[in-house]
Amino acid sequence: MDPFASTSAVATGTVRAVAELKNVERVYQMGNNQVRALDDITCRFNEGDYWAIMGSSGSGKSTMLNLLGCIDRPTGGEYYVSGTPVSSLDDDELSELRGAHIGFIFQSFNLIPQLNVLENILVPRFYLGSPGENLEDKAMAIAERVGLGSRVDHKPRELSGGQQQRVAIARALINDPSLLLADEATGNLDTQTTAEILELFDELHADGMTILLVTHETEVGQRAEQVMRLSDGNIESLTRNRHGAAR
């Protein structure tokens, strides 16, 4: 359960859970052995939260990200996205839920090299479709929002690492997601570019975006408002940062 939402607020429904795990476990079968990557995890991430999920290699943070992003399913327990139980969905419904509610930002950017900035931003819309909506105008507005208004005709190879990550952020925003997931989003960036990307996350959070940032870097995790530390598939600690991003 989210330790930072007041009990009365949760009870009266004034705090909306964007993502909620209830007694979730994820077990992998490795030959004759079972590996328990997540063990009886219960937590909630509320609308407008900014969390860092931290832990050493093998702690379970990547497994949790895959479950939160509906890329994987739990082997036990229940996961809810905006109140919808994931386990009740078939693969097509799960893909639709993921596209409509979740934005992804990856360490390696995962841009399509043949497409320009504007086209890369629009990629997630191809899977949802929205007749009658002027998508190019929307993509252009988001490109300007992340500081790429003058680069929309450029291909990824013509951009710096920081600019490519801004394209990835813009792409994650095009479907107006309820939840923004960032997987080591600054891992391939230099110190100055990392600071710029984290400032952009601060701005998105200040606008009300719910952000979950998976990182192993302490200085990056300190930018979030709340930190979950995982160890051996369990929640080791939940803390609030004194100097997290301001809203």
N, C-alpha and C positions, 0 to 999 in steps of 0.2 A: 504493500500500500504506500502511496505517496506520503512521506512524513512531513511534507511542507504545505499540504493543503489542510485547512482547518476541518475538523470533524464535522462541524455544523454546516460548512459550505458544501462538503461532499454529500452529506445527508439530504440537504435541501435541493441538490442538483444545480447549484450555482457555479460549480466547477465541473467542466466537461472533460471527461477522459478521452483523449485522442487515441491512445493505445493503452491496453491493459493486459497484463499477463497474470493468470491465476494458476498457481501450482504447476507451472510449466516445467517440463523436462525434455531434454533432447539427448537421446542415446543413439550412438553409432555402433553398428556391428562390425568389428575388425577381426575377420577370421573367426576364431573361437572365443574372442574376447569382446566385451562390451565397454565402450568408452562413454562415460556420462559427461557430456559437454556442458549441459545445464541441469541443475538438480533442484527441483521444487522451488522455482522462482515465482514470486508474487510481487508485482509492482505496477504502478500506473504512471502515465505521463500525461499531464493535463494540458489543455489548450493554453498556449502562450509560454509554456515551460522552455527552458534552455538547459539541457543536461549534457554533461560529458560522461561517457561510459569508458572507464579505464581499467587496466589490468595488464599483467605480463602476458607474454606469448603462452597460449594454451589456457588462459583464464576463462574463456567462454565468450569474450566480447564479440568476436566475429560471428559466432553461432547466434548470439542474441540479435545482432544486426540483421542476419539473414532471416530470422524468424519475424522480427519487427517489420522487415521489408516485404514479407510474404513471398520470399524467394524459397524458403524452406517451411516445413510444418513441424510443430512439436510432436513428440511421440507420447506425450502425456500432458494433461492439463488443458487449459483453454487460453486462446489469444483472441482479443477483441480489437477491431479497428473501428473507431467511431461507433461503438456499440454493436457492431456486426461480428458474430462468432466466426472465425476463420475456418474452423474444422467442419462447418456445415456447407462449405462452398466447394463446388467442383473446380477443375483447373481453369476453365474459361471464366467462371465467376471470380475466382481468385485473381486472375490476370486483370480483369476489369476493375476490381477493387483496388489493386495495386496501382494501376494507371490513374485512377480517379483521386486517390487519397494520399499517395506517397511519392515524394520526390527524392531522387538519389544523387549523391555527389561522391565520386570515386577518386581515390588517390591517383590513379593513372588516367584520369579525365574521360577515357572511353569515347572520344569524339570520332566521327566518321570522316576520314581524311579527304574523301572526294567531295564533301559538302562544305559550303561556306558557313560562316558563323550563323547567319539567319536560318539557314536550312537545318543546321545542327540543333538549334534551339527548338525548331518545330517538330523534330523527330517524334517525341512522345504523343503529339496530337494525331499523327498518322494512325495510331492504334485505337484512338477514341473516336475521332471524327466529330466534327461540329459544323454541319451545314449552316450557311448563312452568316457565320461569324468571320469577321475580317482578321484572320489569324496573323497575317504578316504585320498588320499594324500593332497587334498585341505583342508579337515577338520583338518588333522594333522598340516598343516602349520598354520591354524588359531588358533588351540589350543596352539601351540608354541608362536604365536604372543601375546596371552593373558596370557602367563605364566603358561600354564597347560600341557606342552609337556610331563612331567613325570607322569601325572595323568590320561591319556586318558582311562585306563582300569578300573578306579574306578567308583563306583556307587555314586549317589548324597549323600546318607547317610554317605559315607566315606569322604566327603568334608566339609570344613568349609563354613560358610555363604558367605564369600568373594569369595571363589573358586567356589561355586555354581553360584554366580552372574557373574563370569568370563565365566562360561559355557554358561549362558544365553546370554551374549554379543557375544560370539563366534557363537552361534546358530543364532543370529540376523544378523551376517555378512556373513553367508555361501552363501546366494543368491546374494551377491554384491548389496545391496539395494541402492537406490538413497537417501533414507531418513531413519534415525535411530531415533526411538521414544523410550524414556525412561520414564516410569511412576513410580515416586518416587523410582528410582532405588537404592538409598542408604538408604531407610527408615528403613530397617531391619538390618542395619550394624552398627558396632561400629565405633568410631571416626577414628581409624587408618585404618580400612578397607575401610571406606568411602573415605578417602584421596587417597588410592591406586586406587579405582575404578574411582575417578574423574581424577586422573593422566592418567589413561587409556583412558578416554574420551578426555582429552587434546591431547593425542598422535593421536587418531583417527581423531580428528578435524584437527590437524596439517598435516595429510595425505590427507586432503580434504573432509572428511566425513561431510555430513550435519546432524546436531544433534538437536533435539528438546527435551528438558529435562523438564518434568513436576515435580515441586517440591513446597513444602511449606516452605522449609528451606532456609533462607536468605543466609547463607554461601555457600550453594550448588549453588543457583542461581547466586551468584557472580562469579562463575567460567566460566559462559557462556559469550559470547561477547555482546549479546543483551538480554534484558529482556522485556517480555510482561506481564503486570499485568492486570488480569481480575477482575471485580467486578459486580455482579448481571447480568452476561451474556454479559457485555460490556467490551471493551478495555478501561481500566482506564488510562494506560500510556504505552509508549514505550520508553525505555532508553538504552543507550549503557554503558556497564561497562567499567570503566577506566582500571581495572586490570583483564579483562577476559582472557581466554586461549589464548596463543600466537600462531601465525602461522608462 
